[in-house]
Amino acid sequence: MAVRARYTYLGPEGTFTEAALRTLPEAAAGELAPAVSVASALDAVRCGDAAGALVPIENSVEGAVTATLDELATGSPLMIYREVVLPISFALLVRPGTTLEDVKTVTGHPVAQAQVRRWLATHLPHAEWESASSNGEGARLVRDGRFDCAFAGAFAAEVYGLEALVTDINDVAGATTRFVLVGRPGRISAPTRADKTSVVAWLADDHPGALLELLREWAVRGVSLMRVESRPTGEGLGQYCFSLDAEGHARDRPVGEALMGLYRRCPKVRFLGSYPRATGAVRAGGGPAPASGTDADRLFREADSWLGRCLDGAQGSGR
């Protein structure tokens, strides 16, 4: 009998992370194991107890999931192999028979609180909020009588024997969360023409223009950065590393040269992988994201051809 691969996720059962993991083909053929935190999910991969871990990394309302960014930047290296973008809508989960007037205490993940803050102020202005490690954990705590209600996915109601008192709660319509499937370092997949490359870079020192120098490595090669986050290194005030997502694949010449530029300029660079962008991912300006690296690759090929003609003594004044 074939051994089923094990995949961890931010648990317990009934989290949006589990729902995102179940959209992947790996989940259908693998064993799914909940973890109590992002760190423990990734540590299971590092020590070989799991083939991969799905963890949240970015929310369209609240921004970066800093626990994930920090875990990927420290410890033994890991790589991102796939991403999932999941629409997020919350339900107010209660024990059967509870009414809105009965609710005095509320729980959920801190990122959930940021997405329902206005709804809470309008409908439950006097309720006390206490954060849980995940939305699934919040639902479990309601089941156990610790809180009156929890914000979680409506699907978690059946898991914990609760009722969805109110559904489709969101301060911002169309909110999404991005998750990444992380594994131990290995060969990256072939370019798909709709890829993303993730990296963490440390500045050599804090001087005027230091960040600009880092960003210029991408800009001069026509590579678009989709996300830039600064995170403290823990080595003192003013000491930061930068987590970046770029359009394109490391095998695309512009992206590859930008990565080499970072390696030359920065004292430390951690490559987190090149992987297909999630279907339906959108850019900040709206609309579907274009095929990554297409224009930059074309311009590099044209420039390379032009330089070759120059070196061969051919006319090199135009394209």
Long-range contacts (C-beta under 8 A, 24 or more apart in sequence): 4-29, 4-30, 4-31, 5-29, 5-30, 5-31, 5-51, 5-52, 6-30, 6-31, 6-32, 6-33, 6-44, 6-49, 6-50, 6-51, 7-31, 7-32, 7-33, 7-50, 7-51, 7-52, 7-53, 7-54, 7-181, 8-32, 8-33, 8-34, 8-35, 8-40, 8-41, 8-44, 8-45, 8-49, 8-50, 8-52, 8-53, 8-54, 9-33, 9-34, 9-35, 9-41, 9-53, 9-54, 9-55, 10-34, 10-35, 10-37, 10-38, 10-41, 10-54, 10-55, 10-56, 10-134, 11-35, 11-36, 11-134, 11-136, 11-137, 12-36, 12-134, 12-136, 12-137, 12-140, 13-136, 13-156, 13-159, 14-135, 14-136, 14-139, 14-140, 14-152, 14-153, 14-155, 14-156, 14-159, 14-160, 15-134, 15-135, 15-136, 15-137, 15-152, 15-153, 15-156, 16-56, 16-86, 16-88, 16-135, 16-153, 16-177, 17-54, 17-55, 17-56, 17-134, 17-179, 18-136, 19-86, 19-153, 19-155, 20-54, 20-84, 20-86, 20-177, 20-179, 21-54, 21-84, 21-179, 21-181, 23-84, 23-86, 24-54, 24-82, 24-84, 24-181, 26-51, 26-52, 26-181, 34-136, 36-133, 37-67, 37-133, 38-65, 38-67, 38-68, 38-71, 39-67, 39-71, 42-71, 42-72, 42-75, 42-78, 42-182, 43-75, 45-78, 45-182, 45-183, 45-184, 46-75, 46-76, 46-78, 46-184, 48-184, 51-183, 52-81, 52-181, 52-182, 52-183, 53-181, 53-182, 53-183, 54-84, 54-179, 54-180, 54-181, 54-182, 55-179, 55-180, 55-182, 56-111, 56-177, 56-178, 56-179, 57-83, 57-178, 57-179, 57-180, 58-177, 58-178, 58-227, 59-88, 59-111, 59-114, 59-115, 59-175, 59-176, 59-177, 59-178, 60-172, 60-174, 60-175, 60-176, 60-177, 61-114, 61-115, 61-171, 61-172, 61-175, 62-111, 62-114, 62-115, 64-227, 64-229, 64-243, 65-111, 66-231, 68-180, 69-229, 69-231, 69-243, 70-231, 72-182, 72-200, 72-243, 72-270, 72-272, 73-200, 73-231, 73-241, 73-243, 73-270, 77-185, 77-270, 78-182, 78-183, 78-184, 78-185, 78-272, 79-182, 79-183, 79-184, 79-185, 79-186, 79-188, 79-271, 79-272, 79-273, 80-180, 80-181, 80-182, 80-198, 80-272, 80-273, 80-275, 81-181, 81-182, 81-183, 81-188, 81-189, 81-273, 81-275, 82-180, 82-181, 82-275, 82-276, 83-178, 83-179, 83-180, 83-181, 83-196, 83-275, 83-276, 83-277, 83-278, 83-281, 84-178, 84-179, 84-180, 84-181, 84-278, 85-176, 85-177, 85-178, 85-179, 85-278, 85-280, 85-281, 86-176, 86-177, 86-178, 86-179, 87-174, 87-175, 87-176, 88-115, 88-170, 88-175, 88-176, 88-177, 89-153, 89-154, 89-167, 89-168, 89-169, 89-170, 89-175, 90-115, 90-116, 90-135, 90-151, 90-152, 90-153, 90-169, 90-170, 91-151, 91-152, 91-153, 91-154, 91-156, 91-157, 91-164, 91-165, 91-166, 91-167, 91-168, 91-169, 92-149, 92-150, 92-151, 92-164, 92-165, 92-166, 92-167, 92-169, 93-139, 93-142, 93-149, 93-150, 93-151, 93-152, 93-154, 93-156, 93-157, 93-160, 93-162, 93-163, 93-164, 93-165, 94-142, 94-148, 94-149, 94-162, 94-163, 94-165, 95-142, 95-143, 95-145, 95-161, 95-162, 95-163, 96-161, 96-162, 96-163, 98-148, 98-149, 98-163, 98-165, 99-165, 100-124, 100-165, 100-166, 102-148, 103-127, 103-148, 103-149, 104-128, 104-148, 105-130, 105-147, 105-148, 105-149, 106-130, 106-147, 106-148, 106-149, 106-150, 106-151, 107-131, 107-132, 107-138, 107-141, 107-142, 107-146, 107-147, 107-149, 107-150, 107-151, 108-132, 108-135, 108-138, 108-150, 108-151, 108-152, 109-133, 109-134, 109-135, 109-138, 109-151, 111-177, 112-138, 112-151, 112-152, 113-151, 115-170, 115-171, 115-172, 115-175, 116-151, 116-169, 116-170, 116-171, 117-171, 118-171, 119-169, 119-170, 119-171, 123-166, 178-278, 178-281, 188-249, 188-250, 188-251, 188-273, 188-274, 188-275, 189-274, 189-275, 189-276, 190-251, 191-249, 191-251, 191-252, 191-274, 191-293, 192-249, 192-276, 193-291, 193-292, 193-293, 193-294, 194-276, 194-277, 194-289, 194-291, 194-292, 195-247, 195-248, 195-249, 195-252, 195-274, 195-275, 195-276, 195-277, 195-292, 195-293, 196-226, 196-245, 196-246, 196-247, 196-248, 196-274, 196-275, 196-276, 196-277, 196-292, 197-245, 197-246, 197-247, 197-248, 197-249, 197-250, 197-255, 197-259, 197-273, 197-274, 198-243, 198-244, 198-245, 198-246, 198-272, 198-273, 198-274, 198-275, 199-243, 199-244, 199-246, 199-259, 199-262, 199-269, 199-270, 199-271, 199-272, 200-241, 200-242, 200-243, 200-244, 200-269, 200-270, 200-272, 201-241, 201-242, 201-244, 201-262, 201-266, 201-268, 201-269, 201-270, 202-233, 202-241, 202-242, 202-266, 202-267, 202-268, 202-269, 203-240, 203-241, 203-242, 203-266, 203-267, 204-265, 204-266, 204-267, 206-238, 206-239, 211-242, 213-265, 214-242, 214-262, 214-265, 214-266, 217-258, 217-261, 217-262, 217-265, 218-244, 218-246, 218-258, 221-254, 221-255, 221-257, 221-258, 221-296, 221-300, 222-254, 222-295, 222-296, 222-299, 222-300, 223-247, 223-248, 223-254, 223-255, 223-258, 223-293, 223-296, 224-292, 226-283, 241-268, 247-289, 247-292, 247-293, 248-274, 248-292, 248-293, 248-296, 248-297, 249-274, 249-292, 249-293, 250-274, 252-292, 252-293, 252-296, 252-297, 253-297, 253-300, 253-301, 254-293, 254-296, 254-297, 254-300, 255-293, 255-296
